[in-house]
């Protein structure tokens, strides 16, 4: 079965950093394009970042460009999202996706 488990969320002050992880099972991420999406409280899903199958073509939403970095570690079948200079508007549930498959999410709260 395909499964993706996110972790690494938490409470952080504005300007802080977090690294989210998404451990995949049931498929090999080296052969897949992967995506991070998020959902702020009371709002719809927002695309955050994506990485190509080969890992050499990351793309980012304008709202996170220059602050977030998406990456893969094929050896441990894990997708990452390094988040720096976090802002209150980054608060929400973060999910990794492969096509229509999505994990259960990890919560990020940016607040002083």
C-alpha positions as CSV (number, residue, x, y, z in Angstrom):
1,X,0.0,0.0,0.0
2,X,1.1,3.5,-0.7
3,X,1.7,5.5,2.5
4,X,3.2,8.9,3.2
5,X,3.9,10.0,6.8
6,X,4.8,13.7,7.4
7,X,6.6,14.9,10.5
8,X,8.6,17.9,11.8
9,X,5.8,20.4,12.3
10,X,5.5,22.4,15.5
11,X,5.3,25.8,17.0
12,X,7.9,28.3,16.0
13,X,8.4,32.1,16.3
14,X,8.4,34.3,13.3
15,X,11.7,34.2,11.6
16,X,12.4,30.7,12.8
17,X,13.0,27.5,10.8
18,X,11.5,24.0,10.6
19,X,12.3,21.0,8.4
20,X,9.4,18.8,7.4
21,X,9.9,15.2,6.4
22,X,7.7,12.9,4.4
23,X,8.6,9.2,4.6
24,X,7.1,7.3,1.8
25,X,6.4,3.6,1.5
26,X,4.8,1.4,-1.1
27,X,6.6,3.3,-3.9
28,X,10.1,4.7,-4.6
29,X,10.2,8.5,-4.6
30,X,13.2,8.5,-7.0
31,X,10.7,7.7,-9.8
32,X,8.1,10.2,-8.8
33,X,7.5,14.0,-8.9
34,X,6.5,15.0,-5.4
35,X,4.6,18.0,-4.0
36,X,4.1,19.8,-0.8
37,X,0.8,21.6,-0.2
38,X,-0.6,23.3,2.8
39,X,-4.0,24.4,4.2
40,X,-4.3,27.4,6.5
41,X,-7.1,27.4,9.1
42,X,-10.4,28.0,7.3
43,X,-8.9,28.1,3.8
44,X,-8.4,25.7,0.9
45,X,-5.4,23.8,-0.1
46,X,-2.5,25.8,-1.4
47,X,0.3,24.4,-3.5
48,X,3.7,25.2,-1.9
49,X,6.5,23.4,-3.8
50,X,7.2,20.6,-6.2
51,X,10.2,18.6,-7.2
52,X,10.7,16.7,-10.4
53,X,11.3,13.0,-10.6
54,X,15.0,13.5,-11.1
55,X,15.1,16.1,-8.2
56,X,16.7,18.7,-10.4
57,X,13.8,21.0,-11.1
58,X,12.3,22.4,-7.9
59,X,9.5,24.9,-8.2
60,X,7.9,27.1,-5.5
61,X,4.9,29.3,-4.9
62,X,5.8,33.0,-4.9
63,X,4.8,33.2,-1.3
64,X,7.6,30.9,-0.2
65,X,10.2,31.4,-2.9
66,X,13.6,32.2,-1.4
67,X,12.6,30.9,2.0
68,X,11.6,27.2,1.5
69,X,13.6,24.4,-0.1
70,X,12.2,21.1,-1.3
71,X,14.4,18.1,-1.6
72,X,14.5,14.3,-1.8
73,X,16.7,11.7,-0.2
74,X,16.2,8.6,-2.3
75,X,18.3,6.5,0.0
76,X,15.7,6.8,2.8
77,X,12.8,7.4,0.5
78,X,12.0,10.7,2.1
79,X,10.9,14.1,0.8
80,X,11.8,17.2,2.8
81,X,10.8,20.8,3.0
82,X,13.3,23.1,4.7
83,X,11.4,26.3,5.8
84,X,13.4,29.4,6.9
85,X,12.3,32.9,7.9
86,X,8.8,31.6,8.8
87,X,5.9,34.0,8.9
88,X,2.6,33.8,10.6
89,X,0.9,33.3,7.2
90,X,2.8,30.1,6.9
91,X,0.7,28.6,9.6
92,X,-1.3,25.5,8.6
93,X,-1.3,21.8,7.9
94,X,1.4,20.7,5.5
95,X,0.9,17.6,3.4
96,X,3.1,15.8,0.9
97,X,1.5,14.5,-2.2
98,X,2.2,12.0,-5.0
99,X,-0.4,12.6,-7.6
100,X,-3.7,12.0,-5.8
101,X,-2.1,10.3,-2.8
102,X,-1.6,12.5,0.3
103,X,-0.3,11.9,3.8
104,X,-2.0,12.8,7.0
105,X,-0.2,16.1,7.4
106,X,1.9,17.8,10.0
107,X,0.9,21.1,11.7
108,X,3.0,24.2,11.5
109,X,2.2,27.1,13.8
110,X,4.1,30.4,13.4
111,X,3.4,32.7,16.3
112,X,5.1,34.8,18.9
